[in-house]
Amino acid sequence: MITKEMTITEILRRYPETLPVFERHGLDCYDCQIAEFEQLEHGATVHKVDIETLLDDLNRHTRK
């Protein structure tokens, strides 16, 4: 399960299938130098993305 405390890089390493979700929400954080250290919640806040909506979408995308 993806949480808002996880870093963006951690999410993408564990769940590479979530890349389109990040793109759909306008988050190109995966290409950012601080993605390894930036928590998902911070990235969402900076880009004005609702964290709960993003989390729901990311976690829905990881369910098989």
N, C-alpha and C positions, 0 to 999 in steps of 0.2 A: 504494500500500500504506500502510495506517495503522500508525503506530509509537507506542510508549508515550511518546516524547518530544514528539509533536505536541500542540498545545493543543486543548482541547475545541472552541473556536470554529473553529479551523482545520479540524478534522475535519468539523464540521457545515457549514461553507461549501463545502468541496470535495465532501462526500458527504452532502447533506441527507437522503438515503434512510436514513441510519443513526439518525435520531432515534428510531424505535421500538425500536432496540437499546438505546440509552441508557435509555429508559423501562422496558424489560423488565428491565434490571439494577438498576432503582431509582435511576438517576442522573438527577436533574433539573438537572444542572450547566449545561445549556444556558441556563437561566434565571438563573444565578448571575452576580453582577457580576464575579467573577474568572475566568470561563470563558475570557476572551480571553488570560489569562496563565497559567492553570493547565494543566500538562501532564496528559495522560490518566492516567499512572501515579499521580500525586499524587491526582487525583480518585477513582480507584479505591481507593487505599489509605485515604483518609479515609472512604469509604463501605463499606469492608470487602468490596470486590468483587475477585475473583481477576483480576489483570491479564491473564494468559494466556488465560483463558476469554473475557474481554471482547474482547481483541484478535482472537481467532479468530472470534468472533461478528461483530464489526464488519467484518473483512476478508471474511468469507463473504458478508456483506450487500452489499458493494460489487462483487462479481464479477457480471458480466452473462452 
